[in-house]
């Protein structure tokens, strides 16, 4: 299977997640191209791929504008291929029902804005990049972490991504490929 992984990143964790997914696919003997929307949309036309994975992170309730623009431009090609959306956020690390409802709302707004309803949505926990934040953002993120019982030592970064969970998602996504192909052939 030839898979395109398109991502948008703000602090780098979504890039790390997208590269992990690409490497996992390659280990499974698939072809994978991982590309950042910030590097240009023209080089990553999804038409030549069997499957599309899109990853973006939530910041202040919104995903990266470049990801939204990419999907709007290519929604026809994306929807006719196997596809999934990796929603990266700090809220995905917790179990607070209010946070989970907030994530679902963000995804619903994203789908409405892009015109794309992913076949699968997988929530992936991001990271606290305290050492990369300016003073105000570090303070705000520390306050959020404190309220949620997350790490608050701002002298270091904290990666909350559950790599085993992400690997299981990728494995399940690729395991359904033959089943989905059979259904597509039967429908024609």
N, CA, C and O atoms as a DFTB+ gen file, in Angstrom:
752 C
 N C O
     1  1       0.851      -1.170       0.000
     2  2       0.000       0.000       0.000
     3  2       0.900       1.238       0.000
     4  3       1.925       1.276       0.680
     5  1       0.505       2.228      -0.761
     6  2       1.235       3.496      -0.831
     7  2       0.452       4.524      -0.010
     8  3      -0.691       4.848      -0.335
     9  1       1.083       5.040       1.069
    10  2       0.380       5.897       2.027
    11  2       1.018       7.276       2.085
    12  3       2.239       7.410       2.171
    13  1       0.170       8.296       2.036
    14  2       0.604       9.676       2.206
    15  2       0.232      10.118       3.615
    16  3      -0.923       9.997       4.025
    17  1       1.206      10.628       4.350
    18  2       0.977      11.164       5.687
    19  2       1.232      12.661       5.610
    20  3       2.366      13.101       5.421
    21  1       0.173      13.431       5.758
    22  2       0.249      14.886       5.699
    23  2       0.039      15.398       7.114
    24  3      -0.866      14.943       7.813
    25  1       0.866      16.339       7.538
    26  2       0.710      16.846       8.898
    27  2       0.991      18.339       8.977
    28  3       1.652      18.931       8.123
    29  1       0.454      18.915      10.043
    30  2       0.762      20.282      10.426
    31  2       1.244      20.234      11.862
    32  3       0.683      19.510      12.684
    33  1       2.274      20.995      12.167
    34  2       2.829      20.972      13.522
    35  2       3.117      22.391      13.978
    36  3       3.426      23.267      13.170
    37  1       3.014      22.605      15.266
    38  2       3.299      23.916      15.834
    39  2       4.581      23.874      16.648
    40  3       5.444      24.739      16.503
    41  1       4.704      22.871      17.501
    42  2       5.875      22.763      18.377
    43  2       6.721      21.527      18.089
    44  3       7.729      21.300      18.757
    45  1       6.323      20.727      17.104
    46  2       7.144      19.600      16.688
    47  2       6.646      18.218      17.065
    48  3       7.108      17.236      16.485
    49  1       5.725      18.095      18.011
    50  2       5.282      16.768      18.425
    51  2       4.470      16.071      17.335
    52  3       4.593      14.861      17.150
    53  1       3.650      16.819      16.619
    54  2       2.867      16.208      15.542
    55  2       3.796      15.729      14.426
    56  3       3.528      14.699      13.808
    57  1       4.875      16.450      14.160
    58  2       5.867      15.985      13.178
    59  2       6.478      14.667      13.641
    60  3       6.641      13.740      12.848
    61  1       6.810      14.588      14.913
    62  2       7.386      13.356      15.464
    63  2       6.391      12.197      15.346
    64  3       6.778      11.073      15.028
    65  1       5.125      12.473      15.600
    66  2       4.070      11.457      15.497
    67  2       3.926      11.002      14.047
    68  3       3.846       9.802      13.785
    69  1       3.892      11.946      13.101
    70  2       3.747      11.602      11.687
    71  2       4.926      10.761      11.203
    72  3       4.738       9.811      10.442
    73  1       6.132      11.100      11.635
    74  2       7.317      10.324      11.231
    75  2       7.288       8.927      11.846
    76  3       7.710       7.964      11.205
    77  1       6.803       8.805      13.063
    78  2       6.651       7.491      13.692
    79  2       5.693       6.631      12.863
    80  3       5.971       5.461      12.599
    81  1       4.564       7.218      12.455
    82  2       3.586       6.494      11.643
    83  2       4.215       6.059      10.319
    84  3       4.049       4.914       9.898
    85  1       4.933       6.966       9.669
    86  2       5.598       6.623       8.411
    87  2       6.592       5.491       8.577
    88  3       6.631       4.574       7.758
    89  1       7.393       5.546       9.627
    90  2       8.365       4.475       9.883
    91  2       7.668       3.145      10.175
    92  3       8.126       2.089       9.740
    93  1       6.567       3.204      10.910
    94  2       5.813       1.979      11.220
    95  2       5.275       1.350       9.935
    96  3       5.312       0.130       9.772
    97  1       4.782       2.178       9.036
    98  2       4.278       1.676       7.755
    99  2       5.398       1.050       6.927
   100  3       5.206       0.001       6.311
   101  1       6.550       1.683       6.912
   102  2       7.692       1.147       6.156
   103  2       8.128      -0.201       6.729
   104  3       8.467      -1.113       5.975
   105  1       8.121      -0.330       8.044
   106  2       8.458      -1.612       8.678
   107  2       7.475      -2.707       8.278
   108  3       7.819      -3.889       8.294
   109  1       6.267      -2.322       7.925
   110  2       5.239      -3.270       7.474
   111  2       5.298      -3.481       5.954
   112  3       4.410      -4.103       5.371
   113  1       6.351      -2.955       5.327
   114  2       6.593      -3.101       3.891
   115  2       5.625      -2.309       3.026
   116  3       5.348      -2.692       1.889
   117  1       5.108      -1.207       3.560
   118  2       4.304      -0.287       2.768
   119  2       5.211       0.861       2.321
   120  3       6.285       1.068       2.885
   121  1       4.776       1.591       1.323
   122  2       5.463       2.811       0.929
   123  2       4.807       3.965       1.687
   124  3       3.581       4.052       1.754
   125  1       5.622       4.841       2.251
   126  2       5.063       5.958       3.013
   127  2       5.817       7.235       2.684
   128  3       7.048       7.264       2.668
   129  1       5.059       8.283       2.425
   130  2       5.623       9.611       2.225
   131  2       5.036      10.502       3.314
   132  3       3.818      10.641       3.426
   133  1       5.907      11.099       4.110
   134  2       5.489      11.990       5.188
   135  2       5.849      13.410       4.799
   136  3       6.999      13.701       4.468
   137  1       4.851      14.304       4.838
   138  2       5.097      15.666       4.403
   139  2       4.381      16.687       5.287
   140  3       3.237      16.487       5.694
   141  1       5.070      17.766       5.567
   142  2       4.560      18.877       6.367
   143  2       3.867      19.857       5.424
   144  3       4.457      20.271       4.427
   145  1       2.619      20.236       5.726
   146  2       1.908      21.174       4.845
   147  2       2.627      22.510       4.745
   148  3       2.454      23.235       3.765
   149  1       3.427      22.841       5.742
   150  2       4.161      24.108       5.707
   151  2       5.229      24.121       4.620
   152  3       5.712      25.188       4.241
   153  1       5.602      22.949       4.116
   154  2       6.641      22.869       3.085
   155  2       6.089      22.975       1.676
   156  3       6.855      22.972       0.712
   157  1       4.783      23.068       1.538
   158  2       4.190      23.240       0.214
   159  2       3.203      22.158      -0.122
   160  3       3.479      20.970       0.049
   161  1       2.054      22.571      -0.601
   162  2       0.977      21.628      -0.893
   163  2       1.071      21.012      -2.280
   164  3       0.512      19.939      -2.509
   165  1       1.746      21.647      -3.192
   166  2       1.760      21.165      -4.573
   167  2       2.474      19.827      -4.724
   168  3       2.109      19.030      -5.588
   169  1       3.487      19.569      -3.898
   170  2       4.284      18.348      -4.042
   171  2       3.603      17.124      -3.442
   172  3       4.119      16.015      -3.579
   173  1       2.466      17.291      -2.785
   174  2       1.858      16.170      -2.083
   175  2       0.435      15.911      -2.549
   176  3      -0.484      15.833      -1.734
   177  1       0.255      15.781      -3.831
   178  2      -1.064      15.470      -4.382
   179  2      -1.452      14.055      -3.957
   180  3      -0.719      13.109      -4.244
   181  1      -2.590      13.889      -3.279
   182  2      -2.971      12.563      -2.787
   183  2      -3.436      11.601      -3.877
   184  3      -3.657      10.424      -3.592
   185  1      -3.588      12.066      -5.110
   186  2      -4.128      11.220      -6.177
   187  2      -3.302       9.962      -6.433
   188  3      -3.855       8.953      -6.869
   189  1      -2.016       9.992      -6.181
   190  2      -1.176       8.834      -6.459
   191  2      -1.015       7.877      -5.293
   192  3      -0.110       7.043      -5.306
   193  1      -1.868       7.976      -4.286
   194  2      -1.721       7.161      -3.082
   195  2      -2.954       6.302      -2.845
   196  3      -4.057       6.640      -3.275
   197  1      -2.750       5.189      -2.157
   198  2      -3.847       4.278      -1.809
   199  2      -4.564       4.711      -0.535
   200  3      -5.757       4.461      -0.365
   201  1      -3.827       5.357       0.348
   202  2      -4.388       5.760       1.632
   203  2      -3.769       7.082       2.062
   204  3      -2.636       7.408       1.708
   205  1      -4.552       7.838       2.842
   206  2      -4.114       9.145       3.322
   207  2      -4.324       9.189       4.829
   208  3      -5.408       8.886       5.327
   209  1      -3.279       9.567       5.543
   210  2      -3.371       9.843       6.977
   211  2      -3.043      11.319       7.159
   212  3      -2.028      11.803       6.657
   213  1      -3.893      12.020       7.867
   214  2      -3.657      13.436       8.115
   215  2      -3.554      13.642       9.614
   216  3      -4.389      13.154      10.376
   217  1      -2.524      14.370      10.037
   218  2      -2.300      14.637      11.458
   219  2      -2.207      16.141      11.674
   220  3      -1.537      16.852      10.925
   221  1      -2.889      16.609      12.707
   222  2      -2.842      18.025      13.073
   223  2      -3.042      18.143      14.572
   224  3      -3.641      17.272      15.203
   225  1      -2.535      19.231      15.133
   226  2      -2.660      19.421      16.574
   227  2      -3.620      20.558      16.894
   228  3      -3.747      21.528      16.147
   229  1      -4.286      20.404      18.024
   230  2      -5.240      21.395      18.492
   231  2      -4.504      22.448      19.311
   232  3      -3.763      22.124      20.239
   233  1      -4.716      23.699      18.958
   234  2      -4.186      24.827      19.727
   235  2      -5.307      25.844      19.840
   236  3      -5.807      26.343      18.831
   237  1      -5.697      26.147      21.054
   238  2      -6.787      27.090      21.323
   239  2      -8.058      26.703      20.570
   240  3      -8.786      27.561      20.071
   241  1      -8.310      25.393      20.497
   242  2      -9.541      24.896      19.893
   243  2      -9.539      24.782      18.389
   244  3     -10.578      24.490      17.797
   245  1      -8.392      25.007      17.744
   246  2      -8.326      24.968      16.284
   247  2      -7.098      24.187      15.818
   248  3      -6.082      24.116      16.509
   249  1      -7.223      23.608      14.635
   250  2      -6.101      22.907      14.004
   251  2      -5.348      23.878      13.096
   252  3      -5.838      24.970      12.807
   253  1      -4.162      23.480      12.649
   254  2      -3.335      24.347      11.806
   255  2      -4.089      24.730      10.521
   256  3      -4.658      23.867       9.852
   257  1      -4.089      26.025      10.183
   258  2      -4.761      26.485       8.964
   259  2      -4.236      25.800       7.696
   260  3      -5.009      25.550       6.771
   261  1      -2.954      25.501       7.643
   262  2      -2.398      24.846       6.462
   263  2      -2.996      23.473       6.220
   264  3      -3.190      23.074       5.071
   265  1      -3.290      22.745       7.289
   266  2      -3.917      21.424       7.154
   267  2      -5.337      21.592       6.623
   268  3      -5.771      20.851       5.741
   269  1      -6.042      22.551       7.158
   270  2      -7.413      22.810       6.706
   271  2      -7.416      23.169       5.219
   272  3      -8.232      22.651       4.457
   273  1      -6.509      24.049       4.808
   274  2      -6.421      24.448       3.398
   275  2      -6.065      23.257       2.508
   276  3      -6.625      23.105       1.422
   277  1      -5.135      22.413       2.963
   278  2      -4.744      21.236       2.188
   279  2      -5.955      20.334       1.949
   280  3      -6.206      19.899       0.825
   281  1      -6.693      20.062       3.011
   282  2      -7.855      19.174       2.887
   283  2      -8.902      19.803       1.970
   284  3      -9.451      19.120       1.106
   285  1      -9.180      21.074       2.142
   286  2     -10.156      21.741       1.278
   287  2      -9.759      21.631      -0.190
   288  3     -10.610      21.441      -1.059
   289  1      -8.476      21.750      -0.456
   290  2      -7.979      21.684      -1.837
   291  2      -8.078      20.265      -2.407
   292  3      -8.311      20.095      -3.604
   293  1      -7.903      19.249      -1.557
   294  2      -7.808      17.865      -2.032
   295  2      -8.899      16.949      -1.491
   296  3      -8.749      15.728      -1.541
   297  1      -9.985      17.501      -0.977
   298  2     -11.001      16.684      -0.308
   299  2     -11.550      15.567      -1.203
   300  3     -11.831      14.473      -0.714
   301  1     -11.703      15.822      -2.476
   302  2     -12.208      14.791      -3.390
   303  2     -11.302      13.580      -3.445
   304  3     -11.776      12.448      -3.351
   305  1     -10.011      13.801      -3.596
   306  2      -9.052      12.690      -3.658
   307  2      -8.925      11.987      -2.306
   308  3      -8.763      10.768      -2.250
   309  1      -8.996      12.747      -1.235
   310  2      -8.864      12.144       0.107
   311  2     -10.036      11.223       0.403
   312  3      -9.844      10.115       0.904
   313  1     -11.240      11.668       0.100
   314  2     -12.420      10.875       0.454
   315  2     -12.580       9.617      -0.384
   316  3     -13.293       8.699       0.021
   317  1     -11.934       9.553      -1.542
   318  2     -12.055       8.354      -2.374
   319  2     -10.974       7.321      -2.061
   320  3     -10.884       6.291      -2.730
   321  1     -10.164       7.595      -1.054
   322  2      -9.118       6.672      -0.625
   323  2      -9.335       6.326       0.837
   324  3     -10.059       7.022       1.549
   325  1      -8.712       5.262       1.275
   326  2      -8.715       4.951       2.712
   327  2      -8.100       6.151       3.412
   328  3      -7.102       6.701       2.949
   329  1      -8.691       6.554       4.519
   330  2      -8.176       7.745       5.176
   331  2      -8.426       7.712       6.670
   332  3      -9.299       6.996       7.161
   333  1      -7.647       8.498       7.373
   334  2      -7.806       8.638       8.817
   335  2      -7.236       9.981       9.243
   336  3      -6.404      10.576       8.558
   337  1      -7.707      10.437      10.393
   338  2      -7.260      11.698      10.967
   339  2      -6.677      11.437      12.356
   340  3      -7.316      10.814      13.204
   341  1      -5.463      11.920      12.569
   342  2      -4.819      11.857      13.876
   343  2      -4.923      13.246      14.497
   344  3      -4.280      14.193      14.044
   345  1      -5.732      13.349      15.526
   346  2      -5.944      14.610      16.236
   347  2      -5.029      14.622      17.449
   348  3      -5.202      13.826      18.372
   349  1      -4.062      15.518      17.447
   350  2      -3.053      15.574      18.503
   351  2      -3.408      16.696      19.475
   352  3      -3.651      17.833      19.072
   353  1      -3.431      16.353      20.763
   354  2      -3.766      17.351      21.776
   355  2      -3.283      16.897      23.140
   356  3      -3.022      15.713      23.354
   357  1      -3.166      17.828      24.049
   358  2      -2.849      17.484      25.432
   359  2      -4.050      16.841      26.100
   360  3      -3.888      15.977      26.962
   361  1      -5.252      17.248      25.717
   362  2      -6.468      16.692      26.313
   363  2      -6.590      15.199      26.058
   364  3      -7.225      14.492      26.841
   365  1      -5.997      14.705      24.980
   366  2      -6.074      13.274      24.671
   367  2      -5.351      12.425      25.707
   368  3      -5.574      11.217      25.780
   369  1      -4.495      13.037      26.503
   370  2      -3.769      12.288      27.531
   371  2      -4.622      12.034      28.766
   372  3      -4.293      11.168      29.577
   373  1      -5.708      12.773      28.917
   374  2      -6.517      12.664      30.123
   375  2      -7.785      11.863      29.919
   376  3      -8.052      11.334      28.841
   377  1      -8.555      11.792      30.987
   378  2      -9.816      11.054      30.950
   379  2     -10.988      11.912      31.410
   380  3     -12.046      11.390      31.761
   381  1     -10.800      13.219      31.407
   382  2     -11.836      14.150      31.830
   383  2     -12.937      14.180      30.758
   384  3     -12.660      14.513      29.606
   385  1     -14.172      13.837      31.122
   386  2     -15.261      13.826      30.135
   387  2     -15.463      15.184      29.450
   388  3     -15.816      15.238      28.272
   389  1     -15.243      16.266      30.179
   390  2     -15.385      17.598      29.585
   391  2     -14.316      17.822      28.509
   392  3     -14.605      18.382      27.452
   393  1     -13.078      17.382      28.781
   394  2     -12.014      17.498      27.781
   395  2     -12.317      16.641      26.561
   396  3     -12.098      17.069      25.427
   397  1     -12.821      15.427      26.790
   398  2     -13.144      14.530      25.676
   399  2     -14.253      15.129      24.813
   400  3     -14.201      15.057      23.586
   401  1     -15.254      15.721      25.462
   402  2     -16.332      16.383      24.711
   403  2     -15.778      17.564      23.912
   404  3     -16.199      17.810      22.781
   405  1     -14.833      18.290      24.510
   406  2     -14.193      19.396      23.805
   407  2     -13.444      18.927      22.571
   408  3     -13.488      19.577      21.526
   409  1     -12.756      17.797      22.692
   410  2     -12.049      17.239      21.537
   411  2     -13.023      16.853      20.426
   412  3     -12.782      17.134      19.252
   413  1     -14.112      16.215      20.803
   414  2     -15.109      15.821      19.804
   415  2     -15.690      17.055      19.109
   416  3     -15.952      17.031      17.906
   417  1     -15.888      18.126      19.870
   418  2     -16.372      19.372      19.281
   419  2     -15.346      19.941      18.285
   420  3     -15.708      20.387      17.196
   421  1     -14.059      19.917      18.675
   422  2     -13.001      20.410      17.770
   423  2     -12.982      19.620      16.472
   424  3     -12.859      20.199      15.393
   425  1     -13.106      18.290      16.568
   426  2     -13.107      17.446      15.374
   427  2     -14.340      17.733      14.518
   428  3     -14.243      17.802      13.293
   429  1     -15.503      17.902      15.161
   430  2     -16.729      18.194      14.411
   431  2     -16.597      19.522      13.657
   432  3     -17.004      19.619      12.500
   433  1     -16.032      20.537      14.304
   434  2     -15.815      21.833      13.646
   435  2     -14.830      21.687      12.493
   436  3     -15.018      22.273      11.427
   437  1     -13.786      20.906      12.712
   438  2     -12.774      20.634      11.690
   439  2     -13.421      19.982      10.468
   440  3     -13.154      20.382       9.334
   441  1     -14.266      18.984      10.697
   442  2     -14.944      18.294       9.588
   443  2     -15.842      19.254       8.824
   444  3     -15.883      19.232       7.594
   445  1     -16.555      20.092       9.553
   446  2     -17.437      21.072       8.921
   447  2     -16.630      22.068       8.088
   448  3     -17.012      22.412       6.970
   449  1     -15.520      22.521       8.645
   450  2     -14.688      23.524       7.975
   451  2     -13.989      22.969       6.734
   452  3     -13.830      23.676       5.739
   453  1     -13.574      21.710       6.796
   454  2     -12.826      21.120       5.682
   455  2     -13.712      20.443       4.648
   456  3     -13.309      20.286       3.495
   457  1     -14.922      20.038       5.049
   458  2     -15.773      19.265       4.148
   459  2     -15.395      17.795       4.104
   460  3     -15.861      17.059       3.234
   461  1     -14.564      17.366       5.026
   462  2     -14.062      15.985       5.068
   463  2     -14.508      15.306       6.352
   464  3     -14.308      15.832       7.447
   465  1     -15.111      14.137       6.209
   466  2     -15.417      13.301       7.366
   467  2     -14.501      12.086       7.289
   468  3     -14.722      11.199       6.464
   469  1     -13.479      12.034       8.135
   470  2     -12.527      10.922       8.086
   471  2     -13.195       9.570       8.354
   472  3     -14.154       9.481       9.121
   473  1     -12.674       8.522       7.713
   474  2     -13.151       7.169       8.006
   475  2     -12.872       6.817       9.463
   476  3     -13.683       6.168      10.124
   477  1     -11.732       7.246       9.945
   478  2     -11.325       6.988      11.326
   479  2     -10.704       8.253      11.910
   480  3     -10.003       8.995      11.222
   481  1     -10.976       8.481      13.189
   482  2     -10.328       9.556      13.937
   483  2      -9.657       8.902      15.136
   484  3     -10.277       8.127      15.865
   485  1      -8.390       9.222      15.327
   486  2      -7.666       8.694      16.478
   487  2      -7.062       9.866      17.239
   488  3      -6.333      10.679      16.671
   489  1      -7.371       9.945      18.526
   490  2      -6.831      11.012      19.366
   491  2      -5.489      10.581      19.932
   492  3      -5.361       9.498      20.505
   493  1      -4.493      11.436      19.765
   494  2      -3.125      11.159      20.192
   495  2      -2.686      12.268      21.144
   496  3      -2.840      13.452      20.847
   497  1      -2.144      11.874      22.279
   498  2      -1.661      12.866      23.244
   499  2      -0.395      13.531      22.718
   500  3       0.451      12.883      22.102
   501  1      -0.279      14.809      22.965
   502  2       0.868      15.579      22.504
   503  2       1.969      15.664      23.544
   504  3       2.327      14.663      24.165
   505  1       2.505      16.861      23.730
   506  2       3.628      17.048      24.650
   507  2       3.591      18.448      25.228
   508  3       3.082      19.382      24.608
   509  1       4.135      18.577      26.415
   510  2       4.394      19.888      26.991
   511  2       5.827      20.237      26.606
   512  3       6.762      19.538      26.997
   513  1       6.005      21.305      25.848
   514  2       7.327      21.761      25.408
   515  2       7.703      23.020      26.194
   516  3       7.956      24.076      25.612
   517  1       7.736      22.893      27.509
   518  2       8.004      24.053      28.365
   519  2       9.263      24.811      27.954
   520  3       9.280      26.042      27.979
   521  1      10.320      24.085      27.575
   522  2      11.594      24.756      27.263
   523  2      11.518      25.560      25.965
   524  3      12.400      26.375      25.693
   525  1      10.484      25.342      25.167
   526  2      10.333      26.079      23.913
   527  2       9.364      27.250      24.028
   528  3       9.313      28.097      23.136
   529  1       8.596      27.311      25.112
   530  2       7.592      28.352      25.267
   531  2       8.214      29.668      25.719
   532  3       9.223      29.684      26.424
   533  1       7.596      30.770      25.301
   534  2       7.989      32.059      25.871
   535  2       7.405      32.143      27.286
   536  3       6.667      31.253      27.711
   537  1       7.735      33.199      28.002
   538  2       7.337      33.307      29.413
   539  2       5.826      33.169      29.606
   540  3       5.379      32.399      30.456
   541  1       5.044      33.906      28.826
   542  2       3.594      33.880      28.999
   543  2       2.990      32.520      28.672
   544  3       2.124      32.028      29.395
   545  1       3.448      31.916      27.582
   546  2       2.906      30.614      27.217
   547  2       3.327      29.559      28.243
   548  3       2.533      28.685      28.594
   549  1       4.563      29.637      28.721
   550  2       5.027      28.684      29.735
   551  2       4.154      28.777      30.980
   552  3       3.754      27.759      31.546
   553  1       3.860      30.014      31.405
   554  2       3.027      30.224      32.580
   555  2       1.617      29.665      32.356
   556  3       1.069      28.978      33.218
   557  1       1.035      29.969      31.184
   558  2      -0.316      29.488      30.869
   559  2      -0.361      27.967      30.804
   560  3      -1.288      27.351      31.329
   561  1       0.629      27.360      30.165
   562  2       0.666      25.903      30.048
   563  2       0.892      25.247      31.409
   564  3       0.338      24.183      31.685
   565  1       1.690      25.868      32.247
   566  2       1.901      25.341      33.594
   567  2       0.591      25.371      34.385
   568  3       0.280      24.435      35.122
   569  1      -0.160      26.439      34.227
   570  2      -1.443      26.552      34.913
   571  2      -2.409      25.464      34.428
   572  3      -3.082      24.820      35.233
   573  1      -2.470      25.268      33.122
   574  2      -3.325      24.210      32.558
   575  2      -2.883      22.855      33.089
   576  3      -3.717      22.050      33.503
   577  1      -1.590      22.599      33.081
   578  2      -1.064      21.322      33.580
   579  2      -1.418      21.129      35.047
   580  3      -1.825      20.041      35.455
   581  1      -1.264      22.174      35.832
   582  2      -1.581      22.094      37.257
   583  2      -3.051      21.723      37.466
   584  3      -3.366      20.857      38.282
   585  1      -3.937      22.375      36.733
   586  2      -5.377      22.103      36.861
   587  2      -5.734      20.682      36.465
   588  3      -6.709      20.125      36.970
   589  1      -4.957      20.089      35.570
   590  2      -5.252      18.741      35.076
   591  2      -4.400      17.665      35.750
   592  3      -4.515      16.485      35.416
   593  1      -3.559      18.058      36.685
   594  2      -2.710      17.075      37.358
   595  2      -1.555      16.586      36.495
   596  3      -1.012      15.508      36.734
   597  1      -1.184      17.365      35.507
   598  2      -0.081      17.011      34.602
   599  2       1.219      17.614      35.149
   600  3       1.179      18.425      36.074
   601  1       2.370      17.223      34.585
   602  2       3.664      17.727      35.068
   603  2       3.791      19.247      34.934
   604  3       3.367      19.831      33.936
   605  1       4.377      19.870      35.949
   606  2       4.489      21.335      35.954
   607  2       5.913      21.856      36.089
   608  3       6.110      23.068      36.176
   609  1       6.907      20.983      36.109
   610  2       8.305      21.427      36.181
   611  2       8.675      22.016      34.823
   612  3       8.859      21.281      33.853
   613  1       8.782      23.336      34.758
   614  2       9.003      24.005      33.476
   615  2      10.460      23.990      33.026
   616  3      10.795      24.582      32.000
   617  1      11.316      23.331      33.770
   618  2      12.716      23.247      33.360
   619  2      12.951      22.119      32.357
   620  3      14.062      21.949      31.855
   621  1      11.903      21.352      32.069
   622  2      12.038      20.254      31.110
   623  2      10.753      20.062      30.320
   624  3       9.716      20.639      30.648
   625  1      10.832      19.252      29.287
   626  2       9.678      18.940      28.445
   627  2       9.093      17.590      28.853
   628  3       9.779      16.766      29.458
   629  1       7.822      17.369      28.517
   630  2       7.132      16.118      28.845
   631  2       6.397      15.620      27.619
   632  3       5.538      16.313      27.072
   633  1       6.731      14.433      27.195
   634  2       6.073      13.808      26.067
   635  2       4.980      12.893      26.609
   636  3       5.265      11.961      27.361
   637  1       3.735      13.155      26.231
   638  2       2.603      12.391      26.730
   639  2       2.105      11.367      25.718
   640  3       1.209      10.582      26.029
   641  1       2.661      11.359      24.532
   642  2       2.236      10.448      23.465
   643  2       2.399       8.994      23.900
   644  3       3.451       8.594      24.399
   645  1       1.351       8.221      23.704
   646  2       1.374       6.783      23.978
   647  2       1.749       6.087      22.662
   648  3       0.896       5.822      21.815
   649  1       3.043       5.801      22.519
   650  2       3.552       5.246      21.263
   651  2       2.996       3.857      20.985
   652  3       2.769       3.508      19.827
   653  1       2.772       3.061      22.018
   654  2       2.205       1.720      21.820
   655  2       0.778       1.815      21.281
   656  3       0.393       1.055      20.392
   657  1      -0.004       2.748      21.823
   658  2      -1.370       2.955      21.341
   659  2      -1.361       3.407      19.882
   660  3      -2.167       2.938      19.078
   661  1      -0.458       4.305      19.547
   662  2      -0.352       4.783      18.169
   663  2       0.053       3.645      17.230
   664  3      -0.465       3.546      16.118
   665  1       0.967       2.795      17.668
   666  2       1.372       1.636      16.856
   667  2       0.183       0.707      16.622
   668  3       0.000       0.201      15.515
   669  1      -0.623       0.482      17.653
   670  2      -1.819      -0.364      17.496
   671  2      -2.787       0.245      16.492
   672  3      -3.398      -0.470      15.698
   673  1      -2.926       1.567      16.528
   674  2      -3.803       2.231      15.563
   675  2      -3.301       2.014      14.133
   676  3      -4.076       1.649      13.249
   677  1      -2.011       2.237      13.910
   678  2      -1.435       2.058      12.569
   679  2      -1.611       0.609      12.113
   680  3      -1.968       0.359      10.962
   681  1      -1.365      -0.333      13.002
   682  2      -1.520      -1.746      12.658
   683  2      -2.965      -2.068      12.278
   684  3      -3.209      -2.803      11.321
   685  1      -3.919      -1.519      13.025
   686  2      -5.331      -1.754      12.722
   687  2      -5.710      -1.100      11.397
   688  3      -6.482      -1.667      10.624
   689  1      -5.176       0.081      11.131
   690  2      -5.459       0.787       9.887
   691  2      -4.980      -0.029       8.689
   692  3      -5.693      -0.150       7.693
   693  1      -3.781      -0.585       8.783
   694  2      -3.251      -1.368       7.657
   695  2      -3.880      -2.755       7.583
   696  3      -3.984      -3.321       6.495
   697  1      -4.297      -3.305       8.699
   698  2      -4.905      -4.640       8.706
   699  2      -6.251      -4.646       7.998
   700  3      -6.669      -5.681       7.478
   701  1      -6.930      -3.516       7.969
   702  2      -8.240      -3.453       7.319
   703  2      -8.135      -3.199       5.819
   704  3      -9.154      -3.193       5.128
   705  1      -6.941      -2.993       5.309
   706  2      -6.781      -2.674       3.879
   707  2      -7.379      -3.736       2.967
   708  3      -8.175      -3.381       2.097
   709  1      -7.045      -5.025       3.111
   710  2      -7.631      -6.021       2.207
   711  2      -9.157      -6.095       2.325
   712  3      -9.854      -6.269       1.325
   713  1      -9.666      -5.965       3.540
   714  2     -11.110      -6.007       3.769
   715  2     -11.812      -4.852       3.058
   716  3     -12.852      -5.046       2.429
   717  1     -11.242      -3.653       3.159
   718  2     -11.846      -2.486       2.509
   719  2     -11.758      -2.593       0.990
   720  3     -12.687      -2.194       0.288
   721  1     -10.664      -3.120       0.482
   722  2     -10.511      -3.288      -0.958
   723  2     -11.547      -4.274      -1.497
   724  3     -12.115      -4.048      -2.565
   725  1     -11.800      -5.370      -0.766
   726  2     -12.795      -6.356      -1.178
   727  2     -14.178      -5.711      -1.219
   728  3     -14.948      -5.947      -2.150
   729  1     -14.496      -4.892      -0.203
   730  2     -15.794      -4.223      -0.170
   731  2     -15.933      -3.257      -1.346
   732  3     -17.002      -3.170      -1.949
   733  1     -14.871      -2.538      -1.675
   734  2     -14.915      -1.588      -2.795
   735  2     -15.144      -2.317      -4.113
   736  3     -15.913      -1.852      -4.955
   737  1     -14.482      -3.451      -4.296
   738  2     -14.658      -4.232      -5.521
   739  2     -16.066      -4.799      -5.604
   740  3     -16.667      -4.820      -6.679
   741  1     -16.598      -5.260      -4.473
   742  2     -17.945      -5.828      -4.447
   743  2     -18.995      -4.775      -4.745
   744  3     -20.037      -5.076      -5.328
   745  1     -18.722      -3.533      -4.345
   746  2     -19.688      -2.447      -4.580
   747  2     -19.733      -2.044      -6.037
   748  3     -20.731      -1.483      -6.491
   749  1     -18.666      -2.319      -6.786
   750  2     -18.635      -1.938      -8.211
   751  2     -19.212      -3.002      -9.021
   752  3     -19.280      -2.879     -10.244
